[in-house]
């Protein structure tokens, strides 16, 4: 009996380590987004290079978490709720790693733009980054608290990012039509905006997996208003 309790306690710790690993990875990618956008707004190329280098840390954490999940699947053969958690963790881990890649891409674009004269102060880009970071945090809070209402909010916030991305596109298109010398810079800023829009999509992906983990229902293709417990 004592051996069985020991095994169960160790198993619970393995699951807890995965959950905590995801939350830590989430903090890393939030920081990467913040620094990448700051490197653009503040024209700080050294900070941008740091974001690119630090992506290797995110990649390593991604591998560690995935290996832990695979080990549990192979050795513990979890069922029911635990199985849903492990499969959810693998998906969420992938979303977070790709968010890290998007942050590194923004930093790469910042390095290019920092060599060019600024066209105008960045307003919508920092706002998009702030909303996207909030979506990541809330999706992981939803994971930690098994909160489907918070996951629902994340899905709804995605529309705000989509609208801002369209607004940036329209504004930059106007700049390009008015002055061909601004085409190159405008296209790069569009790519930054698109990266932030994709980050928000990954945050929604995390929220969708939280709903699956809690309810067992796949909602990634369902309209937001139809999510139910």
C-alpha positions in Angstrom: 0.0 0.0 0.0 2.8 2.4 0.9 4.5 1.7 -2.4 1.3 2.4 -4.3 0.9 5.7 -2.5 4.5 6.6 -3.3 3.9 5.8 -7.0 0.7 7.9 -7.1 2.4 10.8 -5.4 5.3 10.7 -7.9 2.8 10.5 -10.7 0.9 13.6 -9.4 4.3 15.4 -9.2 5.0 14.6 -12.9 1.7 16.1 -13.9 2.3 19.1 -11.7 5.7 19.6 -13.2 4.2 19.7 -16.7 1.6 22.2 -15.7 4.2 24.4 -14.0 6.5 24.0 -17.0 3.8 25.3 -19.3 3.2 28.3 -17.1 6.9 29.1 -17.0 7.2 28.8 -20.8 4.2 31.1 -21.1 6.1 33.7 -19.0 9.1 33.4 -21.3 7.1 34.0 -24.4 5.2 36.9 -22.9 8.6 38.5 -22.1 9.9 37.8 -25.6 6.9 39.6 -27.1 7.4 42.6 -24.8 11.1 42.8 -25.5 10.6 42.3 -29.3 8.1 45.1 -29.6 10.1 47.4 -27.3 13.2 46.8 -29.4 11.1 48.2 -32.3 9.5 51.1 -30.6 12.6 52.2 -28.8 14.9 51.3 -31.7 17.0 49.1 -29.5 18.8 46.7 -31.8 20.8 45.0 -29.0 17.5 44.1 -27.3 16.2 42.7 -30.5 19.3 40.5 -30.8 18.8 39.3 -27.3 15.2 38.2 -28.1 16.6 36.2 -31.1 19.3 34.5 -28.9 16.8 33.8 -26.1 14.5 31.9 -28.5 16.9 28.9 -28.0 15.9 28.8 -24.3 12.2 28.7 -25.3 13.0 25.9 -27.8 14.8 23.9 -25.1 11.9 24.2 -22.7 9.6 23.1 -25.5 11.6 19.9 -26.0 11.8 19.2 -22.2 8.0 19.5 -21.7 7.2 17.4 -24.8 9.6 14.7 -23.6 8.0 14.6 -20.1 4.5 14.2 -21.8 5.7 11.4 -24.0 7.3 9.6 -21.1 4.1 9.7 -19.1 2.1 8.5 -22.1 4.5 5.6 -22.6 5.1 4.6 -18.9 1.9 5.6 -17.1 -0.7 5.0 -19.8 -3.0 7.7 -18.4 -6.7 7.5 -19.0 -9.7 9.8 -18.9 -9.0 13.3 -17.5 -5.3 12.7 -17.1 -5.0 11.7 -20.8 -6.9 14.8 -21.8 -4.5 16.9 -19.8 -1.4 15.3 -21.3 -2.7 15.6 -24.9 -3.7 19.2 -24.1 -0.3 20.0 -22.7 1.4 18.8 -25.9 -0.8 21.0 -28.0 -0.3 24.0 -25.7 3.4 23.5 -25.6 3.5 23.6 -29.4 1.5 26.9 -29.5 3.9 28.5 -27.0 7.0 27.5 -28.9 5.5 29.0 -32.1 4.7 32.2 -30.2 8.4 32.3 -29.3 9.2 32.0 -33.0 6.9 34.9 -33.8 8.6 37.1 -31.2 12.0 36.3 -32.7 10.6 37.2 -36.2 9.4 40.5 -34.8 12.9 41.1 -33.4 14.4 40.4 -36.8 12.1 42.9 -38.4 13.0 45.4 -35.7 16.7 45.2 -36.6 15.9 46.0 -40.2 13.5 48.9 -39.4 15.9 50.4 -36.8 18.4 51.0 -39.7 15.7 53.1 -41.5 14.3 56.5 -40.6 11.0 56.2 -38.7 7.8 57.0 -40.6 5.6 57.8 -37.6 5.3 56.8 -33.9 4.2 53.2 -33.4 0.8 53.2 -31.8 -1.3 50.2 -32.9 1.7 47.8 -32.9 2.3 48.2 -29.1 -1.4 48.0 -28.4 -1.7 44.8 -30.4 1.3 43.4 -28.5 -0.2 44.3 -25.1 -3.5 42.6 -26.0 -1.8 39.5 -27.4 0.3 39.2 -24.2 -2.8 39.5 -22.1 -4.5 36.8 -24.2 -1.6 34.4 -23.6 -1.6 35.1 -19.8 -5.4 34.7 -19.6 -5.3 31.4 -21.6 -2.7 30.0 -19.2 -4.6 31.3 -16.2 -7.6 29.5 -17.7 -5.4 26.3 -17.9 -4.3 26.7 -14.3 -7.8 27.3 -12.9 -9.7 25.1 -15.4 -11.7 28.2 -16.2 -13.7 27.9 -19.4 -15.2 31.4 -19.0 -11.8 32.9 -19.2 -10.9 30.7 -22.2 -14.1 32.1 -23.8 -12.9 35.7 -23.2 -9.6 34.9 -24.9 -11.5 33.6 -28.0 -13.6 36.8 -28.1 -10.5 39.1 -27.7 -9.1 37.7 -30.9 -11.5 39.9 -32.9 -9.9 43.0 -31.4 -6.4 41.9 -32.8 -7.9 41.1 -36.2 -9.5 44.6 -36.4 -6.2 46.3 -35.4 -4.3 44.3 -37.9 -6.7 45.4 -40.7 -6.3 49.0 -39.4 -2.5 48.8 -39.6 -2.7 47.4 -43.1 -5.0 50.1 -44.4 -2.9 52.9 -42.9 0.3 51.5 -44.3 -1.3 51.0 -47.7 -2.1 54.7 -47.7 1.5 55.5 -46.9 2.8 53.3 -49.8 0.4 54.9 -52.3 1.4 58.4 -51.2 5.2 57.8 -51.2 6.9 54.9 -52.9 9.9 55.4 -50.7 7.9 54.1 -47.8 7.0 50.8 -49.4 9.8 48.8 -48.0 9.3 49.9 -44.4 5.6 49.6 -44.7 5.8 46.0 -45.9 8.0 45.1 -43.0 5.7 46.7 -40.4 2.8 44.8 -42.0 4.8 41.6 -41.3 5.2 42.7 -37.7 1.5 43.3 -37.4 0.8 39.9 -39.0 3.1 38.2 -36.5 1.2 39.7 -33.6 -2.1 38.6 -35.2 -0.7 35.0 -35.5 0.4 35.2 -31.9 -3.2 36.0 -30.9 -4.4 33.0 -33.0 -2.0 30.7 -31.0 -3.4 32.2 -27.7 -6.9 31.2 -29.0 -5.5 27.8 -29.8 -4.4 27.5 -26.1 -7.9 28.6 -24.9 -9.5 26.0 -27.2 -7.4 23.3 -25.7 -8.4 24.4 -22.2 -12.0 24.0 -23.1 -11.3 20.5 -24.4 -9.3 19.6 -21.3 -12.2 20.7 -19.0 -15.2 19.6 -21.0 -13.9 17.1 -23.4 -15.4 19.1 -26.3 -13.4 20.3 -29.3 -14.3 23.9 -30.1 -11.5 25.2 -32.3 -13.9 25.4 -35.3 -17.0 26.5 -33.3 -18.3 30.1 -33.3 -17.4 31.8 -30.0 -21.0 32.2 -29.0 -21.6 28.5 -29.1 -19.1 27.4 -26.5 -20.9 25.6 -23.7 -19.8 23.8 -20.6 
